[in-house]
Structure formats: C-alpha cells, structure tokens
Amino acid sequence: MPVTPPAAGHVTLGELTRACEQRFGAALGAHNTAEATQAVLDLEAEITKWAADTEEDEGGVDEAREVLRHLVAGLGRLADTSEPRDRLAPLVEPLLGLRERLRERGAYDSADELREALAAGGVSIEDGPDGPRWTVRG
C-alpha cells in the first residue's frame, strides 16, 4: 500500500517517514507482521524516490535510512520474541502449572519428565526464586 501523504500539497520525506513509522508502530502493537513489513517496504520505496532527487533532499534521505534501519530491527525483534512465545503460551503455561503441582506433591520424576518433554519441543524452562521462566529455543 503506497504511503498516504499526511497533508495536501508538497510533502516532505520527513513527513512520509513519520507516516510510515506510525503505521509500523501501530502494526507492531497489533502483532500484524504483514502490515509492519509493508510499512518498511513503503519507506524504502520513498527513500529510493527521494534519493534520486538530490535537489530536494537536504539530508532527509540519511535520516529516513536511519529510521528504516530501526524499523527493520523492530521486525527482527518481533519475529524472534513475540510470535513463537505468543503461539506457545496457551500450551506451555498450563503445562508449567501442572509441573508445579507435581513438584508440590513430591512427584519430581513426573515433573522432570514433563520438563524434558517441553525441552524436546523447543521450550527451555529455568527455575528461579520467582517460579519457572520459559523461553523458546530457535
């Protein structure tokens, strides 16, 4: 989807950059990776257009490229942390509750088997003073 100019008339690269950044932030907040990715691609297209017109630039292309790098890093964080954890949370959280109840009853062998089964599925469990913490291995 092309970037919609914030106002009629002459639009600056800075305004287009902010519009893409706002779309990206809203999409990231909604965990909408497709829309976040599209905002990044739209910003890249605008940078390319503006870079070809050196008379209109006044340093805006470099600033826009810095925002572009920031948005790409945000996509990486979303891909690395949110999605797998969000998808697995409805399964892992109840299993961790079951594991905790098994440990409270002294059924440590069964609790360990459950931990090993989760590990085989790519979920690492780290026990700490505040309870278990889990992460998804890549």
N, CA, C and O of each residue as an XYZ file, in Angstrom:
552
protein
N       0.852     -1.161      0.000
C       0.000      0.000      0.000
C       0.898      1.223      0.000
O       1.760      1.345      0.870
N       0.721      2.139     -0.957
C       1.557      3.334     -1.014
C       1.336      4.194      0.224
O       0.291      4.133      0.871
N       2.340      4.988      0.530
C       2.255      5.873      1.683
C       1.256      6.973      1.367
O       1.329      7.595      0.307
N       0.326      7.215      2.276
C      -0.631      8.294      2.113
C      -0.021      9.562      2.674
O       0.337      9.594      3.851
N       0.111     10.609      1.872
C       0.700     11.841      2.368
C      -0.107     12.394      3.534
O      -1.336     12.334      3.507
N       0.556     12.935      4.564
C      -0.139     13.446      5.724
C      -1.026     14.649      5.419
O      -2.037     14.846      6.092
N      -0.672     15.460      4.420
C      -1.470     16.644      4.089
C      -1.347     16.901      2.590
O      -0.435     16.407      1.927
N      -2.279     17.676      2.086
C      -2.244     18.009      0.662
C      -1.083     18.962      0.397
O      -0.596     19.630      1.310
N      -0.643     19.019     -0.860
C       0.447     19.922     -1.212
C       1.776     19.207     -1.212
O       1.838     17.986     -1.350
N       2.849     19.979     -1.056
C       4.203     19.433     -1.070
C       4.466     18.675      0.233
O       4.375     19.240      1.323
N       4.787     17.409      0.105
C       5.038     16.550      1.261
C       6.535     16.303      1.356
O       7.192     16.007      0.357
N       7.065     16.426      2.561
C       8.497     16.201      2.743
C       8.778     14.729      3.011
O       7.888     13.964      3.383
N      10.021     14.359      2.815
C      10.425     12.992      3.135
C      10.267     12.739      4.629
O       9.919     11.633      5.042
N      10.519     13.748      5.423
C      10.332     13.597      6.872
C       8.902     13.247      7.228
O       8.665     12.402      8.091
N       7.941     13.890      6.569
C       6.525     13.594      6.828
C       6.178     12.178      6.389
O       5.472     11.455      7.092
N       6.677     11.793      5.229
C       6.435     10.423      4.754
C       7.082      9.406      5.687
O       6.506      8.354      5.962
N       8.266      9.720      6.167
C       8.969      8.826      7.096
C       8.161      8.659      8.377
O       7.976      7.542      8.859
N       7.683      9.766      8.923
C       6.876      9.689     10.157
C       5.586      8.903      9.937
O       5.154      8.155     10.814
N       4.969      9.073      8.757
C       3.745      8.327      8.459
C       4.023      6.819      8.435
O       3.252      6.031      8.983
N       5.120      6.430      7.801
C       5.490      5.004      7.765
C       5.825      4.506      9.171
O       5.445      3.398      9.552
N       6.529      5.320      9.929
C       6.908      4.932     11.292
C       5.668      4.746     12.167
O       5.619      3.821     12.978
N       4.675      5.610     12.010
C       3.432      5.474     12.773
C       2.667      4.219     12.366
O       2.156      3.499     13.224
N       2.586      3.952     11.059
C       1.937      2.722     10.597
C       2.645      1.502     11.160
O       2.010      0.546     11.604
N       3.985      1.550     11.135
C       4.782      0.441     11.643
C       4.490      0.215     13.121
O       4.260     -0.916     13.547
N       4.501      1.298     13.906
C       4.240      1.175     15.342
C       2.877      0.600     15.641
O       2.737     -0.249     16.522
N       1.868      1.053     14.913
C       0.516      0.528     15.109
C       0.454     -0.957     14.742
O      -0.171     -1.748     15.449
N       1.091     -1.326     13.657
C       1.092     -2.733     13.231
C       1.851     -3.602     14.221
O       1.431     -4.719     14.523
N       2.966     -3.091     14.723
C       3.755     -3.843     15.696
C       2.941     -4.068     16.960
O       2.950     -5.161     17.526
N       2.236     -3.032     17.403
C       1.397     -3.156     18.590
C       0.293     -4.180     18.427
O      -0.132     -4.810     19.395
N      -0.169     -4.343     17.197
C      -1.224     -5.316     16.899
C      -0.655     -6.678     16.491
O      -1.411     -7.584     16.142
N       0.665     -6.825     16.531
C       1.348     -8.053     16.106
C       0.987     -8.413     14.671
O       0.865     -9.588     14.325
N       0.818     -7.387     13.840
C       0.478     -7.577     12.434
C       1.772     -7.452     11.625
O       2.114     -6.371     11.144
N       2.475     -8.560     11.485
C       3.769     -8.522     10.801
C       3.643     -8.147      9.333
O       4.544     -7.516      8.780
N       2.552     -8.519      8.696
C       2.380     -8.177      7.279
C       2.302     -6.665      7.100
O       2.960     -6.120      6.214
N       1.525     -5.988      7.910
C       1.394     -4.528      7.798
C       2.688     -3.836      8.225
O       3.090     -2.847      7.612
N       3.340     -4.344      9.265
C       4.617     -3.757      9.689
C       5.648     -3.878      8.571
O       6.390     -2.934      8.298
N       5.690     -5.020      7.938
C       6.616     -5.236      6.822
C       6.287     -4.300      5.664
O       7.188     -3.743      5.038
N       5.006     -4.128      5.381
C       4.608     -3.232      4.295
C       5.024     -1.796      4.583
O       5.436     -1.082      3.668
N       4.927     -1.364      5.821
C       5.358     -0.006      6.183
C       6.850      0.165      5.927
O       7.285      1.213      5.451
N       7.630     -0.861      6.241
C       9.074     -0.822      5.984
C       9.341     -0.743      4.485
O      10.165      0.057      4.043
N       8.656     -1.561      3.707
C       8.847     -1.559      2.256
C       8.417     -0.230      1.632
O       9.058      0.260      0.703
N       7.336      0.346      2.143
C       6.892      1.645      1.633
C       7.922      2.732      1.939
O       8.188      3.593      1.099
N       8.494      2.693      3.128
C       9.523      3.681      3.465
C      10.737      3.520      2.562
O      11.310      4.509      2.105
N      11.128      2.290      2.306
C      12.274      2.043      1.422
C      11.993      2.597      0.029
O      12.885      3.179     -0.589
N      10.779      2.427     -0.475
C      10.418      2.944     -1.802
C      10.476      4.472     -1.828
O      10.934      5.064     -2.805
N      10.014      5.103     -0.758
C      10.061      6.571     -0.687
C      11.503      7.060     -0.628
O      11.841      8.059     -1.263
N      12.356      6.372      0.124
C      13.770      6.756      0.200
C      14.400      6.685     -1.183
O      15.145      7.581     -1.578
N      14.103      5.623     -1.916
C      14.653      5.459     -3.266
C      14.224      6.616     -4.164
O      15.039      7.168     -4.904
N      12.947      6.982     -4.099
C      12.458      8.100     -4.917
C      13.162      9.399     -4.545
O      13.606     10.146     -5.417
N      13.258      9.658     -3.270
C      13.849     10.917     -2.818
C      15.352     10.954     -3.054
O      15.904     12.023     -3.316
N      16.013      9.830     -2.970
C      17.468      9.803     -3.184
C      17.814     10.187     -4.617
O      18.897     10.715     -4.871
N      16.916      9.931     -5.547
C      17.158     10.264     -6.957
C      17.049     11.774     -7.198
O      17.555     12.276     -8.202
N      16.405     12.489     -6.300
C      16.213     13.934     -6.448
C      17.090     14.661     -5.432
O      16.623     15.032     -4.355
N      18.344     14.859     -5.772
C      19.295     15.443     -4.824
C      18.990     16.897     -4.503
O      19.434     17.391     -3.466
N      18.247     17.605     -5.354
C      17.917     19.000     -5.080
C      16.919     19.126     -3.930
O      16.918     20.145     -3.239
N      16.082     18.136     -3.709
C      15.037     18.196     -2.693
C      15.450     17.575     -1.366
O      14.696     17.673     -0.398
N      16.613     16.941     -1.281
C      16.958     16.092     -0.150
C      17.235     16.838      1.149
O      16.500     16.650      2.119
N      18.248     17.662      1.205
C      18.662     18.386      2.408
C      18.884     17.464      3.600
O      18.504     17.808      4.719
N      19.484     16.314      3.386
C      19.817     15.399      4.482
C      18.699     14.470      4.907
O      18.915     13.609      5.760
N      17.517     14.614      4.342
C      16.383     13.798      4.753
C      16.527     12.331      4.430
O      15.996     11.482      5.146
N      17.243     12.018      3.356
C      17.413     10.622      2.965
C      18.213      9.875      4.027
O      17.866      8.749      4.382
N      19.271     10.483      4.532
C      20.069      9.826      5.573
C      19.241      9.589      6.831
O      19.332      8.524      7.441
N      18.442     10.565      7.218
C      17.579     10.406      8.393
C      16.544      9.308      8.160
O      16.279      8.497      9.046
N      15.964      9.290      6.964
C      14.970      8.266      6.650
C      15.595      6.876      6.647
O      14.969      5.908      7.080
N      16.826      6.779      6.159
C      17.505      5.474      6.171
C      17.748      5.007      7.611
O      17.656      3.813      7.894
N      18.052      5.919      8.504
C      18.243      5.554      9.914
C      16.933      5.027     10.505
O      16.941      4.041     11.242
N      15.826      5.667     10.193
C      14.518      5.178     10.651
C      14.248      3.807     10.041
O      13.754      2.911     10.725
N      14.569      3.638      8.758
C      14.371      2.352      8.093
C      15.134      1.250      8.826
O      14.584      0.176      9.073
N      16.385      1.503      9.171
C      17.170      0.502      9.911
C      16.508      0.173     11.253
O      16.476     -0.987     11.663
N      15.987      1.183     11.924
C      15.305      0.981     13.205
C      14.050      0.109     13.022
O      13.782     -0.775     13.837
N      13.300      0.358     11.967
C      12.090     -0.425     11.718
C      12.425     -1.877     11.385
O      11.739     -2.793     11.837
N      13.469     -2.084     10.603
C      13.877     -3.458     10.267
C      14.294     -4.200     11.534
O      13.969     -5.375     11.706
N      15.009     -3.516     12.416
C      15.393     -4.145     13.695
C      14.150     -4.497     14.510
O      14.117     -5.531     15.177
N      13.131     -3.642     14.458
C      11.880     -3.934     15.150
C      11.198     -5.172     14.605
O      10.631     -5.957     15.365
N      11.248     -5.353     13.290
C      10.699     -6.575     12.697
C      11.453     -7.801     13.195
O      10.856     -8.838     13.484
N      12.766     -7.669     13.290
C      13.570     -8.784     13.789
C      13.204     -9.156     15.214
O      13.107    -10.336     15.550
N      13.002     -8.144     16.052
C      12.619     -8.422     17.444
C      11.253     -9.082     17.499
O      11.037     -9.993     18.298
N      10.336     -8.637     16.667
C       9.007     -9.238     16.635
C       9.091    -10.699     16.216
O       8.450    -11.557     16.823
N       9.858    -10.981     15.207
C       9.994    -12.355     14.728
C      10.690    -13.244     15.742
O      10.330    -14.411     15.898
N      11.692    -12.697     16.437
C      12.471    -13.514     17.366
C      11.781    -13.772     18.688
O      11.987    -14.825     19.292
N      10.964    -12.835     19.156
C      10.473    -12.977     20.512
C       8.974    -13.175     20.623
O       8.537    -14.052     21.367
N       8.186    -12.414     19.929
C       6.754    -12.438     20.174
C       6.052    -13.651     19.613
O       5.379    -14.383     20.340
N       6.208    -13.864     18.330
C       5.367    -14.840     17.672
C       5.474    -16.246     18.253
O       4.446    -16.815     18.619
N       6.668    -16.840     18.356
C       6.703    -18.199     18.889
C       6.176    -18.261     20.323
O       5.445    -19.187     20.677
N       6.538    -17.295     21.131
C       6.088    -17.288     22.523
C       4.572    -17.101     22.590
O       3.898    -17.786     23.359
N       4.038    -16.188     21.798
C       2.595    -15.954     21.804
C       1.823    -17.193     21.355
O       0.775    -17.523     21.909
N       2.360    -17.869     20.344
C       1.675    -19.074     19.847
C       1.727    -20.208     20.862
O       0.769    -20.972     20.982
N       2.830    -20.329     21.593
C       3.011    -21.446     22.517
C       2.468    -21.198     23.917
O       2.226    -22.153     24.656
N       2.272    -19.949     24.297
C       1.841    -19.628     25.661
C       0.582    -20.375     26.101
O       0.547    -20.861     27.232
N      -0.463    -20.491     25.256
C      -1.659    -21.213     25.706
C      -1.404    -22.690     26.011
O      -2.173    -23.310     26.745
N      -0.345    -23.251     25.460
C       0.012    -24.639     25.732
C       1.004    -24.739     26.889
O       0.833    -25.569     27.782
N       2.029    -23.906     26.878
C       3.112    -24.013     27.854
C       2.671    -23.607     29.255
O       3.009    -24.287     30.224
N       1.926    -22.515     29.380
C       1.541    -22.023     30.708
C       0.780    -23.072     31.531
O       1.124    -23.281     32.694
N      -0.241    -23.741     30.971
C      -0.912    -24.782     31.770
C       0.008    -25.958     32.103
O      -0.103    -26.549     33.177
N       0.911    -26.296     31.188
C       1.837    -27.395     31.478
C       2.801    -27.021     32.597
O       3.169    -27.866     33.413
N       3.204    -25.768     32.637
C       4.054    -25.323     33.751
C       3.281    -25.365     35.071
O       3.845    -25.697     36.114
N       1.999    -25.031     35.022
C       1.163    -25.152     36.224
C       1.068    -26.597     36.693
O       1.158    -26.874     37.889
N       0.888    -27.514     35.754
C       0.853    -28.941     36.084
C       2.186    -29.381     36.666
O       2.217    -30.115     37.654
N       3.274    -28.948     36.074
C       4.608    -29.301     36.572
C       4.801    -28.799     38.004
O       5.375    -29.498     38.838
N       4.324    -27.595     38.282
C       4.456    -27.040     39.628
C       3.636    -27.854     40.631
O       4.103    -28.114     41.740
N       2.427    -28.256     40.258
C       1.598    -29.082     41.151
C       2.255    -30.442     41.397
O       2.206    -30.960     42.512
N       2.865    -31.018     40.368
C       3.572    -32.293     40.541
C       4.728    -32.133     41.531
O       4.955    -32.997     42.378
N       5.441    -31.037     41.415
C       6.563    -30.795     42.327
C       6.070    -30.592     43.758
O       6.702    -31.060     44.705
N       4.951    -29.901     43.916
C       4.390    -29.685     45.260
C       3.991    -30.995     45.912
O       4.071    -31.132     47.132
N       3.563    -31.960     45.109
C       3.157    -33.281     45.615
C       4.341    -34.224     45.786
O       4.174    -35.354     46.243
N       5.531    -33.766     45.421
C       6.719    -34.612     45.544
C       6.920    -35.561     44.372
O       7.749    -36.467     44.456
N       6.188    -35.379     43.293
C       6.312    -36.243     42.117
C       7.379    -35.652     41.188
O       7.101    -35.252     40.058
N       8.603    -35.613     41.706
C       9.696    -34.970     40.976
C      10.046    -35.688     39.677
O      10.413    -35.043     38.695
N       9.937    -37.020     39.662
C      10.232    -37.754     38.430
C       9.271    -37.348     37.305
O       9.692    -37.128     36.169
N       7.992    -37.252     37.631
C       6.999    -36.851     36.624
C       7.217    -35.397     36.204
O       7.090    -35.070     35.024
N       7.542    -34.526     37.154
C       7.809    -33.121     36.840
C       9.015    -33.009     35.911
O       9.019    -32.210     34.974
N      10.038    -33.821     36.184
C      11.230    -33.809     35.324
C      10.919    -34.342     33.930
O      11.446    -33.834     32.940
N      10.067    -35.359     33.847
C       9.674    -35.892     32.537
C       8.917    -34.830     31.730
O       9.114    -34.703     30.521
N       8.068    -34.084     32.396
C       7.331    -33.024     31.725
C       8.293    -31.939     31.229
O       8.155    -31.441     30.112
N       9.258    -31.583     32.062
C      10.272    -30.598     31.661
C      11.049    -31.096     30.441
O      11.297    -30.333     29.508
N      11.436    -32.385     30.448
C      12.175    -32.963     29.322
C      11.321    -32.989     28.057
O      11.834    -32.768     26.960
N      10.036    -33.255     28.201
C       9.141    -33.265     27.039
C       9.032    -31.857     26.444
O       9.046    -31.698     25.223
N       8.925    -30.852     27.290
C       8.885    -29.474     26.802
C      10.206    -29.113     26.128
O      10.215    -28.446     25.093
N      11.316    -29.549     26.708
C      12.633    -29.275     26.111
C      12.739    -29.924     24.731
O      13.292    -29.332     23.804
N      12.214    -31.124     24.598
C      12.240    -31.800     23.295
C      11.423    -31.031     22.261
O      11.692    -31.117     21.063
N      10.426    -30.278     22.726
C       9.612    -29.466     21.832
C      10.151    -28.063     21.617
O       9.518    -27.248     20.947
N      11.334    -27.774     22.190
C      11.959    -26.475     21.966
C      11.703    -25.434     23.031
O      12.006    -24.258     22.832
N      11.146    -25.848     24.167
C      10.854    -24.910     25.249
C      11.818    -25.167     26.405
O      11.836    -26.251     26.987
N      12.611    -24.157     26.725
C      13.548    -24.262     27.851
C      12.891    -23.693     29.095
O      12.271    -22.630     29.050
N      13.027    -24.400     30.199
C      12.472    -23.948     31.468
C      13.626    -23.679     32.424
O      14.528    -24.499     32.596
N      13.569    -22.521     33.031
C      14.583    -22.137     34.009
C      13.855    -21.850     35.323
O      13.053    -20.921     35.407
N      14.141    -22.652     36.343
C      13.513    -22.449     37.646
C      14.257    -21.367     38.407
O      15.487    -21.338     38.427
N      13.503    -20.483     39.029
C      14.101    -19.398     39.793
C      13.296    -19.126     41.050
O      12.265    -19.759     41.277
N      13.750    -18.203     41.858
C      13.064    -17.905     43.121
C      11.633    -17.386     42.922
O      10.795    -17.525     43.813
N      11.354    -16.791     41.759
C      10.015    -16.278     41.465
C       9.186    -17.266     40.658
O       8.127    -16.912     40.140
N       9.659    -18.497     40.549
C       8.943    -19.506     39.780
C       9.635    -19.782     38.466
O      10.674    -19.190     38.176
N       9.073    -20.677     37.664
C       9.712    -21.038     36.408
C       9.578    -19.920     35.360
O       8.584    -19.195     35.314
N      10.600    -19.813     34.537
C      10.598    -18.896     33.397
C      10.884    -19.735     32.163
O      11.741    -20.618     32.202
N      10.190    -19.476     31.083
C      10.391    -20.297     29.889
C      10.715    -19.433     28.679
O      10.288    -18.284     28.563
N      11.494    -20.043     27.779
C      11.860    -19.410     26.530
C      11.770    -20.435     25.412
O      11.830    -21.642     25.645
N      11.627    -19.934     24.207
C      11.580    -20.788     23.026
C      12.960    -20.794     22.392
O      13.524    -19.741     22.096
N      13.498    -21.988     22.187
C      14.793    -22.104     21.510
C      14.589    -22.033     20.013
O      13.580    -22.499     19.483
N      15.575    -21.436     19.329
C      15.492    -21.269     17.864
C      15.815    -22.464     17.093
O      15.776    -22.433     15.863
